[in-house]
Amino acid sequence: MASWTMTNVVAGVFMIRALQCLLALFTVMLVSTSVLAGNELSSSLFPTVVEPADKSLTCIQPEDEMRRNHMNYILHERNETVYQGIRNEPGSLAACIDCHVEPNSQGEIAGIESKQHFCSACHQHAAVQIDCFECHADRPQKYITRAGQTSSTPSIAQQLQQTLRRHENVNESDTQQ
């Protein structure tokens, strides 16, 4: 039989007190978050959906459906586009980004690495890693500028057209000589 010493008893009592304190702390945290969930303060703790500025636009599915199953819609669109060549705009990732990612009051647009980004807020909250934006733009195309581009800089399409015209002019001058 083990002999109980005063040290063993004190250590046991200390352990029980520590566990009671941890349980009390955990209970307080659990109760406070459930109270806040029904409170206006919850908006700062839990991600919210950024609604499009254009109120005439509606999502392709109700909000609760999109929260649960958006990844299935995006994967379905991806498969149709990549494997079958079908491009269906309403359910595309670009369409989601065009509606839900908008500039803040300073005119800045959050990138995917920011918690202010439409997709990032929920995915960071749920500890889900997304890789969509390794290939896709995380901002609407209308807000993307390339390095060195200003409002007076021609778009990529305009630059391509200018290059083709110059090339045609060079070819015409070669045939005339």
MOTA-V83595 format. One record per pair of residues at least 6 apart in sequence whose C-alpha atoms are under 8 Angstrom apart, sorted by the first residue. I is the first residue (numbers start at 0). J is the second residue. D is the distance in whole Angstrom. If there is no record, write none. Layout:
# MOTA-V83595
i j d
I J D
I J D
This chain:
# MOTA-V83595
i j d
35 41 5
45 124 8
46 120 6
46 121 6
46 124 7
47 120 8
47 121 8
48 117 7
49 99 6
49 100 8
49 117 6
50 98 8
50 99 6
51 98 5
51 99 5
51 100 8
51 101 8
52 98 8
52 101 8
59 89 7
59 90 7
72 90 7
73 90 7
73 91 7
73 92 6
76 86 8
76 87 7
76 90 7
76 91 6
77 91 8
79 85 5
79 86 7
80 86 5
80 87 8
88 94 6
93 135 8
93 136 8
93 139 7
96 137 7
96 138 6
96 139 6
97 138 7
97 139 5
97 140 8
99 117 6
100 108 7
100 109 8
100 116 7
100 117 6
100 138 6
100 139 7
101 108 6
101 139 8
102 108 4
102 109 7
108 116 8
108 138 7
109 115 6
109 116 5
109 138 8
110 116 6
110 137 6
110 138 7
111 118 7
111 119 6
111 132 7
111 137 6
112 119 7
113 119 7
113 120 8
114 120 5
114 123 7
122 128 7
122 129 7
